Amino acid sequence: MADQGYYVEFQQLGSLVRVTAIDPASGREAVIQGPASAGEAALGRLAVQKLEYLLRKTSEK
């Protein structure tokens, strides 16, 4: 699944889902974990938001 040019990967770990969002241009990754009941859309959105935060934080330096 790709979102705004980012790759988003989901891994089911029991009742949890580990979500990794990757920026292909920089190779930067953001990882979150959440309950499987939250749904892929919400967890994917959160992972992308975290990635965008990390990219902004890095560009400010």
Secondary structure, DSSP 8 states (H G I E B T S, - for coil): -EETTEEEEEEEETTEEEEEEE-TTT--EEEEEEEGGG-HHHHHHHHHHHHHHHHHHHHT-
